[in-house]
Amino acid sequence: MPYVPPLEIEEAPEDSKPLLKAIKEKFGKSLNLFSTLAHQPDVLGGVTQINDGIQNDLPDLYRELAYYKVSRVNSCDYCSHYHRQAAKKAGLSEEQLDSMDVNSKLFDDKERVILSYAEELTKTKKVDPQVMANLKNFLDEQQIVTLAATVAFANFTNRVNHGLDIELP
């Protein structure tokens, strides 16, 4: 049972209602993470801005690979559920998603670097300079910033989900 219940649009504070409506329109349904954050409109607004911001310049496959890796490392069932679906839509196979091993031959060199970056930043809060050098071989600086923000945002949402015991619908 969640520590704080998700809100229906009608129950939400006025400042949260347009954001919840936009989320429902974008995803085709209400999502408990956002519906729970609706209790605090400023937090919901910030989260939706970051979520929108990380969608722009990094290929979907890399973004979802990183997000799903972080969610698996953190054992966040909620984010793993949604981002596994998004990762499949972005082109990752069931076999890849079951593995997520940074050394797996199921992934190409670029994907393994993304996995290493996401895992290192999540587990150690820093990144090996060689991993960064490898990222710079195929991502520009803007994309690297987006990747860092994606990994940080995934860690944030994982912890919010754990901290509030947000449930899958």
TIMIVO-527807 format. One line per 3 residues: number of its first residue (from 1); for each residue z, y, x of N, C-alpha, C, O. Coordinates in steps of 0.1 Angstrom, whole numbers. Example, Ala and Ser with C-alpha at 12.3 -4.5 7.8 and 13.67 -1.06 7.14 Angstrom:
# residues 2
1	78,-57,132,78,-45,123,78,-33,132,85,-33,142 | 71,-22,128,71,-11,137,79,0,129,80,11,134
//
This chain:
# residues 169
1	0,-12,8,0,0,0,0,12,9,8,13,18 | -9,22,6,-10,34,15,3,42,14,10,43,3 | 6,49,25,18,58,25,16,70,17,25,76,11
4	3,75,16,-1,86,8,-13,82,0,-23,77,6 | -13,83,-13,-24,78,-21,-37,87,-20,-35,99,-19 | -48,81,-20,-61,89,-21,-61,96,-34,-56,91,-44
7	-68,107,-34,-69,115,-46,-83,114,-52,-93,113,-45 | -83,114,-66,-96,115,-73,-100,130,-72,-91,138,-70 | -112,133,-73,-117,147,-72,-109,156,-82,-105,167,-78
10	-107,151,-94,-100,159,-104,-86,163,-100,-80,173,-104 | -79,154,-92,-65,156,-88,-64,165,-76,-53,170,-73 | -75,166,-68,-74,172,-55,-72,187,-56,-75,194,-66
13	-66,193,-46,-65,208,-45,-79,214,-46,-89,208,-42 | -79,226,-52,-92,233,-54,-101,233,-42,-113,231,-43 | -95,236,-30,-103,238,-18,-109,224,-13,-118,224,-6
16	-103,213,-18,-108,200,-14,-119,195,-23,-127,187,-19 | -120,200,-35,-129,194,-45,-144,195,-40,-151,185,-41 | -149,207,-36,-163,207,-32,-166,198,-20,-177,192,-19
19	-156,196,-11,-158,187,0,-159,173,-4,-167,165,0 | -150,169,-14,-150,155,-19,-163,152,-27,-168,141,-26 | -168,162,-34,-180,161,-41,-192,158,-32,-200,150,-34
22	-192,166,-21,-203,165,-11,-202,151,-4,-212,145,-1 | -190,146,-1,-188,133,5,-193,122,-4,-200,113,0 | -189,124,-17,-194,113,-27,-209,113,-28,-215,103,-29
25	-215,125,-28,-230,126,-28,-236,120,-16,-246,113,-17 | -230,123,-4,-236,118,9,-235,103,10,-245,97,14 | -224,98,6,-221,83,9,-223,75,-4,-223,62,-3
28	-225,81,-15,-227,74,-28,-214,69,-34,-215,62,-45 | -203,73,-28,-190,69,-34,-179,77,-27,-181,83,-16 | -167,77,-32,-156,83,-26,-151,73,-15,-151,61,-17
31	-146,79,-4,-141,71,7,-126,74,8,-122,86,9 | -118,64,9,-103,66,9,-98,75,20,-89,83,18 | -104,75,32,-100,83,43,-101,98,39,-91,105,40
34	-113,102,34,-115,116,30,-106,119,17,-101,130,16 | -105,110,8,-98,112,-4,-83,114,-1,-76,121,-9 | -78,107,9,-64,109,13,-62,122,21,-53,129,18
37	-72,126,29,-71,138,36,-72,150,27,-68,161,31 | -77,148,15,-79,159,5,-65,165,2,-65,177,-3 | -54,159,4,-41,165,2,-40,177,10,-32,186,6
40	-46,178,21,-46,189,30,-60,195,33,-67,190,42 | -64,205,24,-78,209,25,-83,214,38,-94,212,42 | -74,220,46,-79,225,59,-82,213,69,-92,214,76
43	-74,203,68,-76,191,76,-89,184,72,-98,181,80 | -91,183,59,-103,177,53,-115,184,58,-125,179,61 | -114,198,57,-126,206,61,-129,204,76,-141,203,79
46	-119,204,84,-121,202,99,-127,188,101,-136,187,110 | -122,178,95,-127,165,97,-142,163,92,-150,157,99 | -145,169,81,-159,168,76,-168,176,86,-180,172,88
49	-163,187,91,-172,195,101,-175,187,113,-186,186,118 | -164,180,119,-166,172,131,-175,160,127,-185,157,135 | -173,154,116,-181,142,112,-196,147,111,-205,139,116
52	-198,158,105,-212,163,104,-218,166,118,-229,164,121 | -209,172,127,-214,177,140,-218,166,149,-227,167,157 | -212,154,148,-215,143,157,-228,135,152,-232,126,159
55	-233,139,141,-245,133,136,-258,138,141,-269,132,138 | -258,149,149,-270,156,152,-279,151,163,-290,148,160 | -274,150,175,-284,148,186,-283,135,193,-292,132,201
58	-273,127,191,-272,114,197,-278,104,188,-276,104,176 | -287,95,194,-293,85,185,-282,77,177,-272,74,182 | -286,74,165,-276,67,156,-271,54,162,-259,52,161
61	-280,47,169,-275,34,175,-264,37,185,-254,29,185 | -265,47,194,-255,49,204,-242,54,197,-231,50,201 | -244,63,187,-232,69,181,-224,58,174,-212,57,175
64	-231,49,166,-224,39,159,-219,28,168,-209,22,165 | -226,25,179,-221,15,189,-208,20,194,-198,12,195 | -207,33,198,-195,38,204,-184,38,193,-172,35,196
67	-187,43,181,-177,44,171,-171,30,167,-159,28,166 | -180,20,166,-175,7,162,-167,1,174,-157,-6,171 | -171,3,186,-164,-2,198,-150,4,198,-140,-4,199
70	-148,17,196,-135,23,195,-127,17,184,-115,13,186 | -133,15,173,-125,10,161,-121,-5,163,-110,-9,159 | -129,-12,170,-125,-26,174,-114,-26,184,-104,-34,183
73	-115,-18,194,-105,-17,205,-91,-13,198,-81,-19,202 | -92,-4,188,-80,0,182,-76,-8,170,-66,-5,163 | -83,-19,167,-80,-28,156,-79,-20,143,-70,-23,134
76	-88,-11,141,-89,-3,128,-98,-10,118,-110,-8,119 | -93,-18,109,-101,-25,100,-109,-16,91,-121,-19,88 | -103,-4,87,-110,5,78,-123,10,85,-134,9,80
79	-121,16,97,-133,22,104,-143,11,108,-155,13,108 | -137,-1,113,-146,-12,117,-155,-16,105,-167,-19,107 | -149,-17,93,-157,-21,81,-169,-11,79,-180,-16,78
82	-166,2,78,-177,11,75,-187,13,87,-199,14,85 | -182,13,99,-191,15,110,-198,3,115,-208,4,122 | -193,-9,111,-201,-21,113,-214,-20,104,-225,-23,109
85	-212,-16,92,-224,-14,83,-233,-4,88,-246,-6,88 | -228,7,93,-237,18,98,-244,14,111,-255,17,114 | -237,6,119,-243,1,132,-254,-9,129,-264,-9,136
88	-252,-17,119,-263,-26,115,-275,-18,110,-287,-21,113 | -273,-8,102,-283,0,97,-290,7,109,-302,10,108 | -283,11,119,-289,17,131,-296,8,140,-303,12,149
91	-295,-5,138,-303,-15,145,-296,-25,153,-302,-33,160 | -283,-25,153,-275,-36,160,-275,-49,152,-274,-48,140 | -275,-60,159,-275,-73,152,-261,-78,150,-251,-73,156
94	-260,-87,141,-247,-94,138,-241,-99,151,-229,-98,154 | -249,-106,159,-245,-112,171,-239,-101,181,-229,-103,187 | -246,-90,182,-241,-79,190,-228,-74,185,-218,-71,193
97	-227,-72,172,-215,-66,166,-203,-76,167,-191,-72,168 | -206,-89,167,-195,-99,169,-190,-99,184,-179,-102,186 | -199,-95,193,-196,-96,207,-188,-83,212,-176,-83,215
100	-196,-72,212,-191,-59,217,-185,-59,231,-177,-51,235 | -189,-69,239,-184,-71,252,-193,-62,261,-205,-62,261 | -186,-54,270,-193,-44,278,-202,-51,289,-211,-45,294
103	-200,-64,291,-208,-72,300,-218,-81,294,-226,-88,301 | -219,-81,281,-228,-90,273,-242,-87,276,-247,-75,276 | -250,-97,278,-265,-96,279,-272,-94,266,-284,-92,265
106	-264,-94,255,-269,-90,242,-273,-75,241,-281,-71,233 | -267,-67,251,-270,-53,251,-278,-49,263,-277,-56,273 | -286,-39,261,-294,-34,273,-284,-25,282,-273,-23,278
109	-290,-21,293,-281,-13,303,-275,-1,296,-264,2,299 | -283,6,288,-278,19,282,-267,16,272,-257,22,272 | -269,5,264,-259,2,254,-246,-3,261,-235,0,257
112	-247,-10,273,-235,-14,280,-227,-2,286,-215,-2,286 | -235,8,290,-228,20,295,-221,27,283,-210,32,285 | -227,28,272,-221,34,260,-208,26,257,-197,32,254
115	-209,13,257,-197,5,254,-186,7,265,-174,8,261 | -190,8,277,-180,10,288,-173,24,286,-161,25,287 | -181,34,283,-176,47,281,-166,48,270,-155,53,271
118	-170,42,258,-161,42,247,-148,34,249,-137,38,246 | -149,23,256,-137,15,259,-128,21,269,-116,22,267 | -134,27,280,-125,33,290,-118,45,284,-106,47,287
121	-125,54,277,-119,66,272,-108,63,262,-98,70,261 | -110,52,254,-101,48,244,-88,41,251,-77,44,247 | -91,33,260,-79,25,266,-72,33,277,-60,32,278
124	-79,41,285,-73,47,297,-73,62,296,-66,69,304 | -80,68,286,-81,82,284,-88,90,295,-87,102,297 | -95,82,303,-104,88,314,-116,79,316,-117,68,310
127	-126,84,323,-138,77,325,-141,76,340,-140,86,347 | -145,64,344,-149,62,358,-161,71,361,-171,71,353 | -161,77,372,-173,86,376,-186,78,376,-197,84,373
130	-186,66,379,-199,58,380,-204,56,365,-216,57,363 | -195,54,356,-199,53,342,-206,66,337,-216,66,331 | -200,77,341,-205,90,338,-219,92,344,-228,97,338
133	-220,89,357,-233,90,364,-244,81,357,-255,86,356 | -240,69,352,-249,61,345,-253,67,332,-265,66,328 | -244,73,325,-247,80,312,-257,91,315,-267,93,307
136	-255,99,326,-264,110,329,-278,106,332,-287,114,332 | -280,93,334,-294,88,336,-302,87,324,-315,87,324 | -296,88,312,-304,87,300,-299,96,288,-305,97,278
139	-288,103,290,-283,112,280,-283,126,287,-279,128,298 | -287,137,279,-285,150,284,-271,155,282,-263,148,276 | -268,167,287,-254,172,286,-249,173,271,-238,170,268
142	-258,178,263,-254,180,249,-251,166,243,-241,165,235 | -259,156,246,-256,143,240,-243,137,246,-236,129,239 | -240,140,258,-228,135,264,-216,141,257,-206,134,255
145	-217,154,254,-206,161,247,-205,154,233,-194,152,229 | -216,151,227,-215,145,214,-209,131,215,-202,127,206 | -213,124,225,-207,110,227,-192,111,229,-184,104,223
148	-187,121,237,-173,123,239,-166,127,226,-155,121,223 | -172,135,218,-167,139,205,-166,127,196,-157,126,188 | -176,119,196,-177,107,188,-165,98,191,-159,93,182
151	-163,95,204,-153,86,208,-139,92,204,-130,85,199 | -137,105,207,-125,111,203,-123,111,188,-111,109,183 | -133,114,180,-132,114,166,-129,100,160,-121,99,151
154	-135,90,166,-132,76,162,-117,73,165,-111,67,156 | -112,77,176,-98,75,179,-89,83,169,-79,77,164 | -93,95,166,-86,103,156,-86,96,142,-75,94,136
157	-97,92,137,-97,86,124,-90,72,124,-84,68,114 | -92,65,135,-84,52,136,-69,54,134,-62,47,127 | -64,64,141,-50,67,141,-45,73,127,-34,70,123
160	-54,81,121,-50,86,108,-50,74,98,-41,73,90 | -60,65,99,-60,53,90,-47,45,93,-41,40,83 | -43,42,105,-31,35,108,-19,42,104,-10,36,98
163	-18,55,107,-6,63,104,-4,65,89,8,66,85 | -14,64,81,-12,66,66,-15,53,59,-14,52,46 | -18,42,66,-21,29,60,-31,30,49,-30,24,38
166	-42,37,53,-53,39,43,-60,25,41,-63,18,51 | -62,22,29,-68,9,25,-83,10,22,-88,20,18 | -90,-1,25,-104,-2,20,-104,-3,5,-95,-9,-1
169	-114,2,-1,-114,1,-16,-116,-13,-21,-116,-15,-33
//
